[in-house]
Amino acid sequence: MHVLHVYRTYFPETQGGLEETIRQICLNTRRHGIASRVLCPSRSVVPRVVRREEAAVYRCRLDAEVASCSLSREAFPMLRRLLRWADVVHYHFPWPLADVLHLSSGGRVPSVLTYHSDIVRQRVLARLYAPLMNRFLRSVDRIVCTSPNYLATSDVLKRLGDDVDVVPIGLDQASYPEPTEDTYARVQAAYSDGFFLFVGVLRYYKCLHILLEAAQGAPYPIVIVGSGPDEAKLKRQAAELGLTNVTFAGHVEDATKVALIRLCRGVVFPSYLRSEAFGVTLLEGAMNGKPMITTEAGSGTSHVNVDGETGIVAEPASAEAFRNAMDRLHAGPDLARRLGAGARERFEGLFTGRLMGDRYAEIYQSLAGANPATAGSTA
């Protein structure tokens, strides 16, 4: 079976949780005989096709970006060509251009849409976009949400009712590199012990300004891994606050990221905005047996992190509450270990790559099997 994923960006040009989610879906559906391709706009189209372990990435030229929406004229003919190969097309929402791409394609290939997040920041544009969005959501064959929490709190998903499936994001630990002893030694030399770790793209909805406020006067290090549009602003804030215990590590290779997660006291995730719908970094922490500190945002972060079981869920938008949570794990290594063990146990029960891959494979097969034009297709 052939599955085409469609999203506004992908590896190797960008790094992020949604890209990792697509990678994990592709990797974990392979054992079901599913071959994957990814269509995305890119600033570079040389080479036009990037062949990665999980999928071949077909890159159409990025023409512009408007309100975080990637635009590409080449996406239209490229999608038509790739749909001749695909048995199922898998859209990742939100990306408004995908709505137009799908509706102009004629809908001849069965479709599934994973609803990753509501549109939160662009409220005026969202009202203008709503008719197109609603038509798109009605036109796809299946809709998937990544957590029961988000399904229960999203006005858009609630209107769709029983038509929405829930498939939590999952990770395959074997798909991550194993750090060498030298990598561990470098991380320990750079950051010592007991540090708290954030990993992610530095965007507004990560709410890292709360973490920086909470870091003032803390007796432990905090390491921020990643880059992004808010990087300069956050560094200015750190300088204004006189923070000497916060390190901006920038982008790191995957083996170093794994070492950082395994050596940290806990994974911190201060976002309280619904644009942060899940938090793949939280799963990476849970997978490695680390406690998490999050805030209650009414999103999937509280599906991953259960207060008192896998970590601490703090009051949203409160630097004081976030600081208190870090202080508890800093002062209580036994508590950190207990919560970390709970995080690993919950990961194994709900969030493995195999569980996610099995569920998506079932969805793909049901869609392709219902379509006489694709039934019986093999990879």
Secondary structure, 3 states (H helix, E strand, C coil): CEEEEECCCCCCCCCCHHHHHHHHHHHHHHHHCCEEEEEEEECCCCCCEEECCCCEEEEEECCEEECCEEECCCHHHHHHHHHCCCCEEEEEECCHHHHHHHHHHCCCCCEEEEECCCCCCCHHHHHHHHHHHHHHHHHCCEEEECCHHHHHHCHHHHHHHHHEEECCCCECHHHCCCCCHHHHHHHHHHHCCCCEEEECCCCHHHCHHHHHHHCCCCCCCEEEECCCCCHHHHHHHHHHCCCCCEEEEECCCHHHHHHHHHHCCEEECCCCCCCCCCCHHHHHHHHCCCCEEEECCCCCHHHHCCECCCEEEECCCCHHHHHHHHHHHHHCHHHHHHHHHHHHHHHHHHCEHHHHHHHHHHHHHHHHHCCCCCCCCCC
